[in-house]
């Protein structure tokens, strides 16, 4: 996938604002960003599900939207909202979806069996959609997205709303799909998900890509190795701002001190009369908050 | 990017959309078929037997046969309209069936074509049911060419299906459909010659009726019931076809605007 200057306005407001993005074959690429950052719109542009206002776009070597039928035949899509066909059983959902790709016959039946087994849904093949749990529905949507054996899999928040067990199962399957050589593009709110799955990440906000790199690169470029978290309990954080060798960020009732060397800082905070601080290695969440701000987003 | 002004032509793949609806219908086919028998039976019994006692015949036909030929078209109109309005709206909004379809190689024109074809199929199913009911009541003159009316039923189903899908693509909610019925479907049902000849209407109303598709369906079916060819055949075929093509094109544009933003 190869996009240049991708732009989309809604009512004169740019939602995707001149994004350049390149996906390498066989990688898992993560798109991170707060609500309203433009992730889903960017995905819709890439899939040709929304006309773009500007920019050039090629997916799987073909141009969008001219070759959209041919491109879609080689793509799998996991939408943010569950849109399984509630008038059909689990297996019939896959069978009917395969027809949309012009696929049918014994090969598809065998594939349905394999996919249901792969996503641990084999005993639910005759189940009505409404009788499935949230995790099962999500797995069925993943199975549906694979019915055409896609080279590129696009997943918009694949694990939102899942419990930790179901989320781990989905991660495991996504890693396996990547090992099979498929290219994955996913959006997520979960930094742990991004860190575990993605070869490269982009942080998006206000319709632009703010940073792009491997998880290690983003950590190295955008944040110190350690964070000291200080619970504030309504105390004035001004004394902390004097601390040497660190960078202070305050959100709500917590002060974050980013540093290369947490030891002396912890002592200093304790002697200054604050509650005992807690220190940890910096993670992608710190990168994310540093780039997109610490304030609460209203949707 | 410049909007595409070319005419939308559906791909053969739209059959998959039609097949999806057929598969769902088959699951509930029995109650649906029983429902199909009910309404035409009521019209034929209620009006045909009741009113038929006072009306010896109309346009040189037994009144029951006259009525059956009109109700055949009206049933096709109603069935296709309900399917293209309420059922299609549910698939478009609540179930996001179209959203799922559009993430595959299917395009908007394919979805619209599949839906319209399905509306017509349901119209044909109720048309056949009506044939069975009317035949059992002796309302179908065997001397005529009654089976030639079934392609007309299909045409009515396509036309009213396309118009209903167009209304659906513009509808903000289910309530919107009531306006469509009150302003359009019900007057057509009453004034298009289903129950009595159109030439009893005032001239201005006749002119309006002739510009609408149902009248032409009735004008196609009725002569076939008495073994004659409709006249002028080309006009009676062309008016519904124009509505069909126009509504299909508009529905494709409107659905694209509604879903692909």
Interface residues (C-beta under 8 A of the other chain):
Chain A: X10 X47 X49 X50 X51 X52 X53 X68 X69 X70 X72 X73 X75 X77 X79 X81 X83 X84 X85 X86 X87 X88 X92 X96 X97 X99 X100 X101 X102 X148
Chain B: X1 X11 X13 X16 X17 X19 X20 X23 X24 X27 X95 X96 X97 X99 X100 X101 X102 X103 X104 X105 X106 X107 X260 X261
